[in-house]
Amino acid sequence: MQTAEYTKLFELRDQLHESPELSFEEFKTSEIIESFLNDHIKGIEAFKVIKPYKTSIVVEYKNADNKPFKLFRADMDALPVLESSDNPVISKNEGVMHACGHDIHMTVLCGLIARTALNMPKENVLFVFQPGEEGAGGAKKMIAEGVFDNYNICCAHALHVTDDHFLGEVASNDNILFAIPKEVNVEFYGSSAHAAFPEKGCDALAAAASFLTDLEYQIRRKINPTSIFLAHFGKITSGTARNIVSDKSIVEGTLRAFDPEVMEKGMEVVGTVATLAAQKFGCSAKVKTLGEYVEVRNTPELYKKLKNICEDTEIKCVCKNGELVGEDFGYFTKKFSGIMFWIGSCEEGKAPETLHSKTFFPSSKALVTGLEIMWKMLL
Protein backbone atom coordinates (compact mmCIF):
# COMPACT_ATOMS: atom_id res chain seq x y z
CA MET A 1 0.00 0.00 0.00
CA GLN A 2 1.00 3.59 -0.54
CA THR A 3 1.60 6.03 2.29
CA ALA A 4 -1.86 7.51 1.72
CA GLU A 5 -3.39 4.10 2.36
CA TYR A 6 -1.49 3.72 5.63
CA THR A 7 -2.68 7.18 6.63
CA LYS A 8 -6.25 5.92 6.20
CA LEU A 9 -5.46 2.89 8.32
CA PHE A 10 -3.95 5.04 11.06
CA GLU A 11 -7.16 7.10 11.06
CA LEU A 12 -9.23 3.91 11.23
CA ARG A 13 -7.16 2.67 14.17
CA ASP A 14 -7.81 5.92 16.05
CA GLN A 15 -11.53 5.70 15.31
CA LEU A 16 -11.69 2.13 16.62
CA HIS A 17 -9.65 3.05 19.68
CA GLU A 18 -12.07 5.85 20.52
CA SER A 19 -15.06 3.48 20.33
CA PRO A 20 -14.24 0.42 22.47
CA GLU A 21 -17.00 -1.97 23.51
CA LEU A 22 -17.18 -5.00 25.79
CA SER A 23 -17.65 -8.60 24.65
CA PHE A 24 -20.69 -9.14 22.40
CA GLU A 25 -21.55 -5.44 22.63
CA GLU A 26 -19.36 -4.45 19.66
CA PHE A 27 -22.18 -2.72 17.73
CA LYS A 28 -20.45 0.60 17.06
CA THR A 29 -17.27 -1.33 16.26
CA SER A 30 -19.16 -3.35 13.65
CA GLU A 31 -20.56 -0.15 12.14
CA ILE A 32 -17.07 1.32 11.77
CA ILE A 33 -15.80 -1.84 10.08
CA GLU A 34 -18.80 -2.08 7.77
CA SER A 35 -18.32 1.55 6.73
CA PHE A 36 -14.69 0.79 5.84
CA LEU A 37 -15.79 -2.27 3.87
CA ASN A 38 -18.34 -0.24 1.92
CA ASP A 39 -15.58 2.17 0.91
CA HIS A 40 -13.28 -0.61 -0.33
CA ILE A 41 -15.18 -3.70 -1.50
CA LYS A 42 -18.74 -2.61 -2.30
CA GLY A 43 -19.72 -3.80 -5.77
CA ILE A 44 -16.79 -6.21 -6.17
CA GLU A 45 -18.33 -9.57 -7.06
CA ALA A 46 -15.59 -11.68 -5.45
CA PHE A 47 -16.49 -10.34 -1.99
CA LYS A 48 -19.44 -11.27 0.17
CA VAL A 49 -20.11 -9.86 3.66
CA ILE A 50 -21.76 -12.19 6.18
CA LYS A 51 -22.92 -11.39 9.73
CA PRO A 52 -23.28 -14.87 11.18
CA TYR A 53 -23.17 -14.46 14.97
CA LYS A 54 -24.15 -11.45 17.06
CA THR A 55 -21.67 -8.65 16.27
CA SER A 56 -19.34 -10.81 14.18
CA ILE A 57 -18.47 -10.04 10.56
CA VAL A 58 -17.09 -12.55 8.06
CA VAL A 59 -15.91 -11.33 4.67
CA GLU A 60 -15.72 -14.05 2.04
CA TYR A 61 -13.35 -13.50 -0.88
CA LYS A 62 -13.59 -16.13 -3.62
CA ASN A 63 -11.42 -15.66 -6.69
CA ALA A 64 -9.96 -19.11 -7.41
CA ASP A 65 -11.37 -22.44 -8.52
CA ASN A 66 -10.52 -25.58 -6.57
CA LYS A 67 -8.50 -23.79 -3.90
CA PRO A 68 -9.16 -24.06 -0.17
CA PHE A 69 -9.83 -20.97 1.93
CA LYS A 70 -7.21 -19.27 4.08
CA LEU A 71 -8.69 -17.72 7.22
CA PHE A 72 -7.47 -14.48 8.85
CA ARG A 73 -8.97 -13.48 12.18
CA ALA A 74 -9.05 -10.32 14.32
CA ASP A 75 -10.71 -9.96 17.72
CA MET A 76 -13.07 -7.02 18.32
CA ASP A 77 -13.83 -6.51 22.00
CA ALA A 78 -12.29 -4.21 24.60
CA LEU A 79 -11.79 -4.34 28.37
CA PRO A 80 -13.42 -2.65 31.40
CA VAL A 81 -10.42 -0.37 31.97
CA LEU A 82 -10.45 3.39 32.61
CA GLU A 83 -7.96 4.75 30.10
CA SER A 84 -5.11 7.08 31.06
CA SER A 85 -5.70 10.65 29.93
CA ASP A 86 -2.02 10.74 28.87
CA ASN A 87 -2.59 8.36 25.94
CA PRO A 88 -2.41 9.91 22.44
CA VAL A 89 -6.00 8.83 21.66
CA ILE A 90 -8.60 8.41 24.41
CA SER A 91 -11.64 6.17 24.65
CA LYS A 92 -14.94 8.05 24.36
CA ASN A 93 -16.68 5.19 26.16
CA GLU A 94 -15.54 5.94 29.71
CA GLY A 95 -14.47 2.89 31.67
CA VAL A 96 -13.96 0.78 28.54
CA MET A 97 -10.64 0.67 26.68
CA HIS A 98 -8.83 -1.20 23.92
CA ALA A 99 -6.15 -2.15 26.43
CA CYS A 100 -5.19 -5.35 24.61
CA GLY A 101 -4.54 -3.97 21.14
CA HIS A 102 -7.62 -5.35 19.40
CA ASP A 103 -7.99 -2.00 17.62
CA ILE A 104 -4.63 -2.73 15.95
CA HIS A 105 -5.70 -6.30 15.11
CA MET A 106 -8.92 -5.14 13.43
CA THR A 107 -7.14 -2.42 11.50
CA VAL A 108 -4.59 -4.87 10.11
CA LEU A 109 -7.42 -7.10 8.93
CA CYS A 110 -9.20 -4.15 7.32
CA GLY A 111 -5.96 -3.23 5.58
CA LEU A 112 -5.60 -6.81 4.37
CA ILE A 113 -9.09 -6.69 2.87
CA ALA A 114 -8.38 -3.36 1.17
CA ARG A 115 -5.14 -4.68 -0.29
CA THR A 116 -6.92 -7.79 -1.51
CA ALA A 117 -9.55 -5.66 -3.24
CA LEU A 118 -6.81 -3.59 -4.86
CA ASN A 119 -4.81 -6.57 -6.20
CA MET A 120 -7.49 -9.27 -6.63
CA PRO A 121 -5.17 -12.27 -6.05
CA LYS A 122 -6.23 -15.70 -7.29
CA GLU A 123 -6.98 -16.95 -3.79
CA ASN A 124 -9.94 -17.86 -1.59
CA VAL A 125 -9.96 -16.11 1.79
CA LEU A 126 -12.16 -15.67 4.85
CA PHE A 127 -11.58 -12.50 6.84
CA VAL A 128 -13.09 -12.98 10.31
CA PHE A 129 -13.90 -10.19 12.76
CA GLN A 130 -14.59 -12.13 15.96
CA PRO A 131 -16.39 -10.72 19.01
CA GLY A 132 -15.97 -11.77 22.61
CA GLU A 133 -12.33 -12.81 22.91
CA GLU A 134 -11.76 -11.39 26.40
CA GLY A 135 -12.96 -14.37 28.39
CA ALA A 136 -16.31 -14.66 26.59
CA GLY A 137 -15.30 -17.49 24.24
CA GLY A 138 -16.34 -15.81 21.01
CA ALA A 139 -14.19 -18.11 18.84
CA LYS A 140 -15.70 -21.26 20.31
CA LYS A 141 -19.22 -19.86 19.90
CA MET A 142 -18.67 -18.84 16.28
CA ILE A 143 -17.28 -22.27 15.42
CA ALA A 144 -20.14 -24.01 17.27
CA GLU A 145 -22.65 -21.96 15.27
CA GLY A 146 -21.35 -23.67 12.13
CA VAL A 147 -20.14 -20.47 10.50
CA PHE A 148 -17.21 -22.24 8.84
CA ASP A 149 -18.76 -25.65 8.11
CA ASN A 150 -19.44 -24.88 4.46
CA TYR A 151 -15.85 -23.88 3.71
CA ASN A 152 -12.78 -25.98 2.98
CA ILE A 153 -10.35 -24.13 5.25
CA CYS A 154 -6.69 -25.08 4.99
CA CYS A 155 -5.16 -22.72 7.56
CA ALA A 156 -5.95 -19.94 10.03
CA HIS A 157 -3.87 -16.87 10.89
CA ALA A 158 -3.89 -14.29 13.68
CA LEU A 159 -1.53 -11.81 15.29
CA HIS A 160 -1.23 -10.08 18.65
CA VAL A 161 0.45 -6.76 19.30
CA THR A 162 2.88 -6.38 22.21
CA ASP A 163 5.30 -3.85 23.67
CA ASP A 164 7.54 -6.73 24.73
CA HIS A 165 9.11 -6.46 21.27
CA PHE A 166 10.23 -3.47 19.26
CA LEU A 167 8.65 -2.20 16.07
CA GLY A 168 9.73 -4.32 13.14
CA GLU A 169 10.03 -7.48 15.23
CA VAL A 170 7.88 -10.58 15.12
CA ALA A 171 7.85 -13.41 17.68
CA SER A 172 6.36 -16.89 17.47
CA ASN A 173 7.26 -20.59 17.55
CA ASP A 174 6.40 -23.97 16.01
CA ASN A 175 4.60 -25.34 19.06
CA ILE A 176 2.42 -23.86 21.82
CA LEU A 177 2.43 -20.05 21.89
CA PHE A 178 -0.43 -19.37 24.32
CA ALA A 179 -1.40 -21.47 27.33
CA ILE A 180 -4.67 -22.95 28.58
CA PRO A 181 -6.35 -20.43 30.89
CA LYS A 182 -9.14 -21.52 33.23
CA GLU A 183 -11.01 -18.96 35.33
CA VAL A 184 -12.33 -20.38 38.60
CA ASN A 185 -14.16 -19.31 41.74
CA VAL A 186 -13.65 -21.32 44.92
CA GLU A 187 -16.63 -20.83 47.24
CA PHE A 188 -16.73 -21.67 50.93
CA TYR A 189 -20.00 -21.97 52.87
CA GLY A 190 -20.18 -21.81 56.66
CA SER A 191 -22.55 -20.36 59.24
CA SER A 192 -22.53 -16.94 60.85
CA ALA A 193 -22.25 -16.13 64.55
CA HIS A 194 -21.30 -13.21 66.79
CA ALA A 195 -17.55 -12.74 67.04
CA ALA A 196 -17.87 -13.12 70.81
CA PHE A 197 -19.25 -16.64 70.31
CA PRO A 198 -17.17 -18.08 67.41
CA GLU A 199 -17.88 -21.64 68.52
CA LYS A 200 -21.48 -21.17 67.37
CA GLY A 201 -20.46 -20.52 63.76
CA CYS A 202 -18.35 -22.02 61.00
CA ASP A 203 -15.86 -19.51 59.64
CA ALA A 204 -15.85 -19.43 55.82
CA LEU A 205 -13.20 -16.71 55.82
CA ALA A 206 -10.81 -18.88 57.84
CA ALA A 207 -11.46 -21.74 55.40
CA ALA A 208 -10.62 -19.48 52.46
CA ALA A 209 -7.44 -18.30 54.17
CA SER A 210 -6.40 -21.89 54.85
CA PHE A 211 -7.03 -22.78 51.20
CA LEU A 212 -4.81 -19.96 49.99
CA THR A 213 -2.06 -20.87 52.46
CA ASP A 214 -2.04 -24.59 51.64
CA LEU A 215 -2.55 -24.55 47.87
CA GLU A 216 0.94 -23.65 46.67
CA TYR A 217 2.55 -26.31 48.88
CA GLN A 218 0.16 -28.99 47.60
CA ILE A 219 0.80 -27.98 43.98
CA ARG A 220 4.53 -28.50 44.54
CA ARG A 221 3.81 -31.92 46.11
CA LYS A 222 1.24 -33.22 43.63
CA ILE A 223 2.36 -31.87 40.23
CA ASN A 224 5.63 -32.87 38.61
CA PRO A 225 7.99 -29.89 38.92
CA THR A 226 9.02 -30.28 35.26
CA SER A 227 5.42 -29.45 34.31
CA ILE A 228 4.16 -25.88 34.31
CA PHE A 229 1.04 -25.12 36.32
CA LEU A 230 0.13 -21.70 37.67
CA ALA A 231 -2.65 -20.98 40.16
CA HIS A 232 -3.19 -17.33 41.00
CA PHE A 233 -6.03 -16.02 43.16
CA GLY A 234 -6.31 -12.26 43.06
CA LYS A 235 -9.64 -11.47 44.74
CA ILE A 236 -11.47 -12.60 47.86
CA THR A 237 -14.96 -11.56 49.01
CA SER A 238 -16.18 -12.58 52.44
CA GLY A 239 -18.40 -11.72 55.38
CA THR A 240 -20.83 -8.96 56.25
CA ALA A 241 -19.28 -7.19 59.25
CA ARG A 242 -16.09 -7.11 61.31
CA ASN A 243 -17.74 -8.68 64.35
CA ILE A 244 -19.61 -11.49 62.60
CA VAL A 245 -18.22 -14.89 61.68
CA SER A 246 -18.30 -15.08 57.89
CA ASP A 247 -20.78 -17.56 56.42
CA LYS A 248 -19.54 -17.29 52.82
CA SER A 249 -16.27 -16.61 51.05
CA ILE A 250 -15.54 -16.44 47.34
CA VAL A 251 -11.94 -16.66 46.16
CA GLU A 252 -11.51 -15.69 42.50
CA GLY A 253 -8.56 -16.92 40.48
CA THR A 254 -7.04 -18.11 37.26
CA LEU A 255 -5.25 -21.36 36.46
CA ARG A 256 -2.72 -21.70 33.63
CA ALA A 257 -0.98 -24.66 31.99
CA PHE A 258 0.31 -25.69 28.57
CA ASP A 259 -0.75 -29.34 28.78
CA PRO A 260 -4.44 -30.36 29.13
CA GLU A 261 -3.48 -33.29 31.40
CA VAL A 262 -1.52 -30.96 33.68
CA MET A 263 -4.54 -28.62 33.83
CA GLU A 264 -6.78 -31.56 34.75
CA LYS A 265 -4.38 -32.60 37.52
CA GLY A 266 -4.15 -29.01 38.74
CA MET A 267 -7.93 -28.79 38.97
CA GLU A 268 -7.95 -31.96 41.06
CA VAL A 269 -5.44 -30.40 43.46
CA VAL A 270 -7.47 -27.18 43.75
CA GLY A 271 -10.62 -29.19 44.48
CA THR A 272 -8.93 -31.41 47.07
CA VAL A 273 -7.27 -28.50 48.90
CA ALA A 274 -10.57 -26.58 48.94
CA THR A 275 -12.45 -29.54 50.43
CA LEU A 276 -9.83 -30.16 53.13
CA ALA A 277 -9.66 -26.46 54.03
CA ALA A 278 -13.43 -26.31 54.37
CA GLN A 279 -13.55 -29.41 56.56
CA LYS A 280 -11.06 -27.90 59.03
CA PHE A 281 -13.64 -25.27 59.94
CA GLY A 282 -16.86 -27.24 59.52
CA CYS A 283 -17.61 -25.63 56.15
CA SER A 284 -18.29 -26.91 52.66
CA ALA A 285 -16.55 -25.92 49.43
CA LYS A 286 -17.42 -25.71 45.75
CA VAL A 287 -15.13 -25.02 42.77
CA LYS A 288 -16.85 -23.29 39.86
CA THR A 289 -15.30 -22.99 36.40
CA LEU A 290 -16.30 -19.70 34.79
CA GLY A 291 -14.46 -20.08 31.51
CA GLU A 292 -11.68 -21.99 29.81
CA TYR A 293 -9.75 -21.71 26.55
CA VAL A 294 -7.60 -24.29 24.82
CA GLU A 295 -3.94 -23.76 24.03
CA VAL A 296 -2.87 -21.94 20.85
CA ARG A 297 -0.79 -24.53 19.02
CA ASN A 298 1.11 -23.38 15.93
CA THR A 299 1.58 -25.61 12.90
CA PRO A 300 5.34 -26.06 12.23
CA GLU A 301 4.98 -25.61 8.45
CA LEU A 302 3.23 -22.27 8.92
CA TYR A 303 5.88 -21.11 11.37
CA LYS A 304 8.52 -21.99 8.79
CA LYS A 305 6.60 -19.94 6.23
CA LEU A 306 6.45 -17.02 8.70
CA LYS A 307 10.21 -17.17 9.24
CA ASN A 308 10.88 -17.24 5.51
CA ILE A 309 8.63 -14.23 4.96
CA CYS A 310 10.43 -12.32 7.72
CA GLU A 311 13.81 -13.12 6.15
CA ASP A 312 12.62 -11.95 2.73
CA THR A 313 11.26 -8.68 4.14
CA GLU A 314 14.13 -8.04 6.58
CA ILE A 315 11.82 -8.30 9.59
CA LYS A 316 13.42 -9.78 12.69
CA CYS A 317 11.73 -13.05 13.67
CA VAL A 318 12.26 -14.12 17.28
CA CYS A 319 11.68 -17.73 18.30
CA LYS A 320 9.68 -17.28 21.50
CA ASN A 321 8.78 -19.73 24.23
CA GLY A 322 5.11 -20.19 24.98
CA GLU A 323 3.69 -17.84 27.60
CA LEU A 324 0.99 -18.32 30.22
CA VAL A 325 -1.40 -15.86 28.62
CA GLY A 326 -4.63 -17.10 27.08
CA GLU A 327 -6.18 -16.49 23.66
CA ASP A 328 -9.30 -18.06 22.21
CA PHE A 329 -7.66 -18.35 18.78
CA GLY A 330 -6.75 -21.76 20.20
CA TYR A 331 -10.19 -22.97 19.09
CA PHE A 332 -9.17 -22.16 15.52
CA THR A 333 -5.79 -23.94 15.81
CA LYS A 334 -7.57 -26.94 17.31
CA LYS A 335 -9.86 -27.20 14.27
CA PHE A 336 -7.49 -26.03 11.51
CA SER A 337 -3.78 -25.76 10.84
CA GLY A 338 -2.88 -22.38 12.27
CA ILE A 339 -0.31 -19.78 13.16
CA MET A 340 -0.37 -16.91 15.62
CA PHE A 341 2.45 -14.48 16.16
CA TRP A 342 3.33 -11.41 18.20
CA ILE A 343 4.13 -8.14 16.44
CA GLY A 344 6.30 -5.65 18.28
CA SER A 345 4.90 -2.20 18.96
CA CYS A 346 7.43 -0.62 21.29
CA GLU A 347 9.30 2.35 19.83
CA GLU A 348 13.00 2.81 20.50
CA GLY A 349 13.60 5.08 23.48
CA LYS A 350 10.14 4.52 24.99
CA ALA A 351 9.34 2.39 28.02
CA PRO A 352 7.20 -0.65 27.18
CA GLU A 353 3.66 -0.77 28.55
CA THR A 354 1.94 -3.98 29.62
CA LEU A 355 -1.14 -5.52 28.05
CA HIS A 356 -4.42 -4.70 29.84
CA SER A 357 -2.96 -1.61 31.51
CA LYS A 358 -4.55 1.85 31.28
CA THR A 359 -1.43 3.20 29.57
CA PHE A 360 -1.13 0.54 26.86
CA PHE A 361 -1.28 2.35 23.52
CA PRO A 362 0.78 0.41 20.96
CA SER A 363 2.27 2.40 18.11
CA SER A 364 0.17 2.47 14.96
CA LYS A 365 3.39 1.80 13.06
CA ALA A 366 3.00 -1.84 14.13
CA LEU A 367 0.26 -1.99 11.50
CA VAL A 368 2.91 -1.87 8.80
CA THR A 369 4.68 -4.99 10.05
CA GLY A 370 1.44 -6.86 10.66
CA LEU A 371 -0.06 -6.05 7.28
CA GLU A 372 3.08 -6.83 5.27
CA ILE A 373 3.38 -10.26 6.88
CA MET A 374 -0.32 -11.11 6.62
CA TRP A 375 -0.35 -10.11 2.94
CA LYS A 376 2.51 -12.46 2.16
CA MET A 377 0.87 -15.23 4.22
CA LEU A 378 -2.27 -14.70 2.14
CA LEU A 379 -0.31 -15.12 -1.09
C-alpha positions, 0 to 999 in steps of 0.5 A: 500500500501507498503512504496515503493508504497507511494514513487511512489505516492510522485514522481507522485505528484511532476511530476504533480506539475511541469506540471500544465496547465490551464482549458481544456489545461491539455494535459501534465497532461493527458499524465502523468496520462495515463503513470501511468495507463499503468504501473498499469492496462494495460492488466487487463480485468476489467479496461477500459480507456475512454477519453470522453471529451477534456482532461478528463479521465474516468477509468471504473472498472467492477468486480461485477455482478448486483452492481451499480458503485461508482464514485471517482473524481479528478480535473485536472486544475491549476491556473494562479499563479506565484509560489514562488521559495521557494516551495519544488517543482516548476512549470516548466510552468511559471505563472501557478501553482497547487495552489489549490492542484489538484495535490494531488487530482489526485495523490490520485485517481491514488493511488486508481486505483493502489490499486484496480488493486492490490486487485481486489475487487468485486466492480464496480467503475468509476475513473474520472479525470475531467478538468476545475474545476477552474471556467470553469465548467468542471463537468457540461460539462462532465455530459451534454456530457452524459459520465455517462448516461450508468452507474448505479451510486449509489454515488460520492466521492471527496476530497479537500486538505487544510492547515486549518487542520493538517495532519491526520485530515478530515473535512466534514458535512452532509449538504452543504459543499461548497457554490454557487459561481456566477462570475459577471461583472457589466458594466456601459456605459456613454459618454466621455467629457473633464474634464473641461466640465463634464456637457457634459458627463455621468460619468461611473466611478462615477456610478461604485463608487456609485454602490460599495458604495450603494450595501452593505447597500442595501444587509443589507436592502433587504436580511434577515440577518439570510441568508448568502449572500456575494458580493465582487467586487475586480477589477474595470476598467474604463476610458482612461485618467485622464482628460477625463470623463469615458464612460465605467466602468467594476466592476468584482466580485463574489457572494456567498450563500448557498441557491439558493433562496438567490442567486436569491434575491441577484442577484436582489439586485445587478441588482437594485442597478446597475440600480439606480447608473447608472441613477444618472449619466445619464448612463446605466448598465448591469449585466453579469454572467460569471459563476456559480456553484451549492452548494456541498450538502453531503448525510447524509448516506455517511457522517456517513460512512465517520465518521465511517471509520475515527473512525476505522482508528483513523483519526480525523473527524471534523464536519465542517460548510459549507464555501463560497468557490465554487467547481463544484463537486456540479454538481455531488452531484446534480445528485447523492448521494455524499460526499466531504471532506477536508483532512488536509495537514498542518504539526505540527510546520509549518504556514498554507498557503492559497488556491490559494496563490503562497506559497501553497504547501500541504504536500504529506503526505496528500496522505496517509490520502486521499487514506486510506479513499477513499479505505475504501469508495470504499469497 
